[in-house]
């Protein structure tokens, strides 16, 4: 088997495994709610409502792509817009991997455009950190209405600040590199490669870039949070905009930090628990959660798979 065939097989194994795991998770949630409740939720939202929610998800993807494009340009890579967008969307096919690590598939798709792995992985790492910053800031919107979550949000903030400190500390990263250069141990080699990526990621974390990327991230995740609010309103739930945004942001944060595939389990548990806390019956809480996750997470995965299959059929994937 050639290296290209090995990478090809890896892509498909990762896609199949992630889809199976995520499908089983959502099958459980759907059964918990009951198809009847989920169907009723869709009817209440209506066709126009579903279109609005999906459009808000598309806004999320578009803003995040703009951020991604900016990161690549910082490294001096000006990939044609259409091809770049296709590559970015194809990465969503592997969103349901732990920590969304499967989105590193973009690194392979960018090889024909002479984008080094270190640059694309640094951009991916910067994306994840920017997402965390955004959802934490959004979570602060409703924290006063649910003080129990305060320690978790504060801890998340500390972790983000620690991450920013590590990335900004070139002296520490270079010191680690010097200590790990001649080692043959896999864990040490991995640490050395991670330091190289972090040093590259520093270029994406100037004050100006952080401000722009954070603004894009807030609007991106805020769009999906608003979609969640609309779904709840159309279902007849009595919930404020601020608390709906808080629930969605906290759920995304819990899902991200759980490192479960696509945040499965953690995100849903937070959404359902907080909706029940606000007086929504359990069946409606699960139905609303399943619906918003289909309209955001699964919508992205579906688009990613379609784009990835298209690229495979047109032989746009590098043969390495």
C-alpha positions as CSV (number, residue, x, y, z in Angstrom):
1,X,0.0,0.0,0.0
2,X,1.4,3.4,-1.0
3,X,1.6,6.3,1.3
4,X,-1.2,8.0,-0.6
5,X,-3.4,4.9,-0.3
6,X,-2.7,4.8,3.4
7,X,-3.8,8.4,3.9
8,X,-6.8,7.7,1.8
9,X,-7.8,4.7,3.9
10,X,-7.2,6.7,7.1
11,X,-9.5,9.4,5.9
12,X,-12.3,6.9,5.3
13,X,-11.7,4.9,8.5
14,X,-11.9,8.2,10.5
15,X,-15.1,9.3,8.8
16,X,-16.8,5.9,9.2
17,X,-15.8,5.6,12.9
18,X,-16.8,9.2,13.7
19,X,-20.2,8.8,12.0
20,X,-21.0,5.5,13.7
21,X,-20.1,6.9,17.2
22,X,-22.1,10.1,16.6
23,X,-25.0,8.3,15.0
24,X,-25.3,5.9,18.0
25,X,-25.3,8.9,20.3
26,X,-28.0,10.7,18.4
27,X,-30.1,7.6,18.1
28,X,-30.1,7.3,21.9
29,X,-31.1,11.0,22.3
30,X,-33.8,10.6,19.6
31,X,-35.2,7.6,21.3
32,X,-35.2,9.3,24.7
33,X,-37.2,12.1,23.3
34,X,-39.4,9.9,21.2
35,X,-39.9,10.4,17.5
36,X,-43.3,11.8,18.2
37,X,-41.9,14.6,20.4
38,X,-39.1,15.4,17.8
39,X,-41.7,15.4,15.0
40,X,-43.9,17.8,17.0
41,X,-40.9,20.1,17.6
42,X,-40.2,20.2,13.9
43,X,-43.8,21.0,13.1
44,X,-43.9,23.8,15.7
45,X,-40.7,25.3,14.2
46,X,-42.1,25.0,10.7
47,X,-40.5,24.9,7.3
48,X,-39.6,28.6,7.3
49,X,-38.2,28.2,10.8
50,X,-36.0,25.3,9.8
51,X,-34.7,27.3,6.9
52,X,-33.9,30.3,9.2
53,X,-32.1,28.0,11.6
54,X,-30.0,26.4,8.8
55,X,-29.2,29.9,7.4
56,X,-27.9,30.9,10.8
57,X,-25.7,27.8,10.9
58,X,-24.4,28.8,7.4
59,X,-23.5,32.2,8.8
60,X,-21.5,30.4,11.5
61,X,-19.6,28.4,8.9
62,X,-19.0,31.4,6.7
63,X,-17.6,33.6,9.5
64,X,-15.4,30.8,10.7
65,X,-14.1,30.3,7.1
66,X,-13.3,34.0,6.9
67,X,-11.2,33.6,10.1
68,X,-9.5,30.4,8.6
69,X,-8.7,32.3,5.4
70,X,-7.2,35.1,7.4
71,X,-5.0,32.7,9.4
72,X,-3.7,31.1,6.2
73,X,-2.9,34.5,4.7
74,X,-1.0,35.4,7.8
75,X,1.3,32.5,6.9
76,X,1.5,33.9,3.3
77,X,-0.8,31.3,1.8
78,X,-3.4,32.7,-0.6
79,X,-5.4,29.6,-1.6
80,X,-8.1,30.4,-4.3
81,X,-11.3,31.3,-2.4
82,X,-13.5,28.5,-3.9
83,X,-10.9,25.8,-3.4
84,X,-10.2,27.1,0.1
85,X,-13.9,27.1,1.0
86,X,-14.2,23.5,-0.3
87,X,-11.3,22.4,1.8
88,X,-12.6,24.1,4.9
89,X,-16.0,22.6,4.5
90,X,-14.6,19.1,3.8
91,X,-13.0,19.3,7.2
92,X,-16.4,19.3,8.8
93,X,-16.8,15.7,7.7
94,X,-14.6,14.8,10.6
95,X,-16.1,17.2,13.1
96,X,-17.4,14.3,15.2
97,X,-13.9,13.3,16.2
98,X,-12.5,14.0,19.7
99,X,-11.7,17.7,20.1
100,X,-12.6,18.0,16.3
101,X,-9.0,16.8,15.7
102,X,-10.2,15.1,12.5
103,X,-10.6,18.5,10.9
104,X,-6.8,18.3,10.5
105,X,-7.8,16.5,7.3
106,X,-7.6,20.0,5.8
107,X,-3.8,19.8,6.2
108,X,-3.8,16.9,3.6
109,X,-6.2,18.7,1.3
110,X,-4.0,21.8,1.4
111,X,-0.8,20.0,0.4
112,X,-1.3,20.6,-3.4
113,X,-1.3,24.3,-2.5
114,X,2.1,24.1,-0.9
115,X,0.8,24.8,2.6
116,X,3.1,23.1,5.2
117,X,1.5,20.9,7.8
118,X,2.9,23.2,10.6
119,X,1.1,26.2,9.1
120,X,-2.3,24.5,8.6
121,X,-2.1,22.8,12.0
122,X,-1.2,26.1,13.6
123,X,-4.2,27.7,12.0
124,X,-6.4,24.8,13.3
125,X,-5.1,25.2,16.8
126,X,-5.7,28.9,16.6
127,X,-9.3,28.2,15.5
128,X,-9.9,26.0,18.5
129,X,-8.6,28.6,20.9
130,X,-10.6,31.3,19.2
131,X,-13.7,29.2,19.5
132,X,-13.1,28.6,23.2
133,X,-12.6,32.4,23.8
134,X,-15.9,33.2,22.0
135,X,-18.1,30.6,23.8
136,X,-16.7,31.6,27.2
137,X,-17.5,35.2,26.5
138,X,-21.0,34.3,25.3
139,X,-21.4,32.1,28.4
140,X,-20.8,35.2,30.6
141,X,-24.0,36.7,29.2
142,X,-26.2,34.6,31.4
143,X,-23.9,33.5,34.1
144,X,-25.8,35.6,36.7
145,X,-28.9,33.5,36.1
146,X,-27.2,30.2,36.9
147,X,-24.4,30.8,39.4
148,X,-23.6,27.1,39.7
149,X,-21.8,27.3,36.3
150,X,-19.5,30.1,37.5
151,X,-16.6,27.9,38.7
152,X,-16.6,26.0,35.4
153,X,-16.6,29.1,33.3
154,X,-13.9,30.7,35.5
155,X,-11.8,27.5,35.2
156,X,-12.3,27.6,31.4
157,X,-11.1,31.2,31.4
158,X,-8.0,30.3,33.3
159,X,-7.3,27.5,30.8
160,X,-7.6,29.9,27.9
161,X,-5.3,32.4,29.5
162,X,-2.8,29.6,30.2
163,X,-3.0,28.6,26.5
164,X,-2.4,32.2,25.4
165,X,0.5,32.4,27.8
166,X,2.1,29.3,26.4
167,X,1.7,30.4,22.8
168,X,3.1,33.9,23.6
169,X,6.1,32.5,25.5
170,X,8.6,31.9,22.7
171,X,11.5,31.5,25.2
172,X,9.7,28.6,27.0
173,X,8.8,26.9,23.7
174,X,12.4,27.2,22.3
175,X,13.8,25.9,25.6
176,X,11.5,22.8,25.4
177,X,12.6,22.4,21.7
178,X,16.3,22.5,22.7
179,X,15.6,19.8,25.4
180,X,13.7,17.5,23.0
181,X,15.7,17.8,19.8
182,X,17.8,14.6,20.0
183,X,15.3,12.3,21.7
184,X,13.9,9.3,19.9
185,X,11.0,8.7,22.3
186,X,7.6,9.1,20.5
187,X,6.1,11.3,23.3
188,X,9.1,13.6,23.3
189,X,9.1,13.8,19.5
190,X,5.4,14.7,19.6
191,X,6.1,17.4,22.2
192,X,8.8,18.8,20.0
193,X,6.5,18.9,17.0
194,X,3.8,20.5,19.1
195,X,6.2,23.2,20.1
196,X,7.0,23.9,16.5
197,X,3.3,24.3,15.8
198,X,2.8,26.6,18.8
199,X,5.7,28.7,17.7
200,X,4.0,29.0,14.2
201,X,0.6,29.8,15.9
202,X,2.2,32.8,17.6
203,X,1.8,34.6,14.3
204,X,-2.0,34.2,14.6
205,X,-2.1,35.8,18.0
206,X,-1.0,39.4,17.7
207,X,-3.4,41.8,19.5
208,X,-5.0,42.9,16.2
209,X,-5.5,39.4,15.0
210,X,-7.0,38.2,18.3
211,X,-9.5,41.1,18.3
212,X,-10.6,40.4,14.7
213,X,-10.8,36.6,15.1
214,X,-12.6,36.9,18.5
215,X,-15.2,39.2,17.0
216,X,-15.7,36.8,14.1
217,X,-16.0,33.9,16.5
218,X,-18.5,35.6,18.7
219,X,-20.8,36.5,15.8
220,X,-20.4,33.0,14.4
221,X,-21.3,31.1,17.6
222,X,-23.8,33.8,18.5
223,X,-25.7,33.1,15.3
224,X,-26.1,29.4,16.3
225,X,-27.1,30.4,19.8
226,X,-29.8,32.7,18.3
227,X,-31.0,29.7,16.3
228,X,-31.3,27.8,19.5
229,X,-33.3,30.6,21.0
230,X,-35.6,30.8,18.0
231,X,-36.3,27.0,18.2
232,X,-37.2,27.3,21.8
233,X,-39.5,30.3,21.2
234,X,-41.3,28.5,18.3
235,X,-41.7,25.5,20.6
236,X,-43.4,27.7,23.1
237,X,-40.7,27.7,25.7
238,X,-40.6,30.7,28.1
239,X,-36.9,31.5,28.0
240,X,-34.9,34.8,27.6
241,X,-32.5,35.4,24.8
242,X,-29.6,35.8,27.3
243,X,-30.3,32.5,29.0
244,X,-30.7,30.7,25.7
245,X,-27.3,32.0,24.5
246,X,-25.9,31.1,27.9
247,X,-27.2,27.5,27.6
248,X,-25.9,27.1,24.1
249,X,-22.5,28.6,24.9
250,X,-22.1,26.5,28.0
251,X,-23.1,23.4,26.2
252,X,-20.5,24.0,23.4
253,X,-17.9,24.7,26.1
254,X,-18.7,21.5,28.0
255,X,-18.6,19.5,24.7
256,X,-15.3,21.0,23.7
257,X,-13.6,20.3,27.0
258,X,-15.0,16.8,27.2
259,X,-13.0,15.9,24.1
260,X,-15.8,13.5,23.2
261,X,-16.5,13.1,19.4
262,X,-18.3,16.2,18.4
263,X,-18.8,17.1,22.1
264,X,-21.4,14.3,22.1
265,X,-22.9,13.6,25.5
266,X,-21.4,16.6,27.3
267,X,-23.1,19.3,25.2
268,X,-26.5,17.5,25.2
269,X,-26.4,16.9,28.9
270,X,-25.9,20.6,29.6
271,X,-28.6,21.7,27.2
272,X,-31.2,19.2,28.5
273,X,-30.3,19.8,32.1
274,X,-30.5,23.6,31.9
275,X,-33.7,23.5,29.9
276,X,-35.3,21.3,32.5
277,X,-34.0,23.7,35.2
278,X,-35.9,26.5,33.5
279,X,-39.1,24.5,33.7
280,X,-39.3,22.9,30.3
281,X,-40.5,19.3,30.4
282,X,-37.9,16.6,29.7
283,X,-39.4,15.4,26.4
284,X,-39.4,18.9,24.9
285,X,-35.9,19.6,26.3
286,X,-34.5,16.6,24.6
287,X,-36.5,17.3,21.4
288,X,-35.2,20.9,21.2
289,X,-31.6,19.6,21.9
290,X,-31.8,17.0,19.2
291,X,-33.2,19.5,16.7
292,X,-30.6,22.2,17.3
293,X,-27.8,19.7,17.1
294,X,-29.1,18.3,13.8
295,X,-29.3,21.9,12.5
296,X,-25.8,22.8,13.6
297,X,-23.4,19.8,14.2
298,X,-25.1,17.4,11.8
299,X,-25.7,19.9,9.2
300,X,-22.0,20.7,9.1
301,X,-21.1,17.0,9.0
302,X,-23.5,16.5,6.1
303,X,-22.1,19.4,4.1
304,X,-18.5,18.2,4.9
305,X,-19.2,14.7,3.7
306,X,-20.8,15.9,0.5
307,X,-17.9,18.2,-0.3
308,X,-15.3,15.6,0.6
309,X,-17.0,13.0,-1.6
310,X,-17.1,15.5,-4.5
311,X,-13.4,16.2,-4.1
312,X,-12.6,12.5,-4.1
313,X,-14.6,11.9,-7.2
314,X,-13.0,14.8,-9.0
315,X,-9.6,13.5,-7.8
316,X,-8.8,16.8,-6.1
317,X,-7.3,15.0,-3.1
318,X,-3.5,14.9,-3.3
319,X,-2.1,11.5,-4.0
320,X,0.9,12.3,-1.8
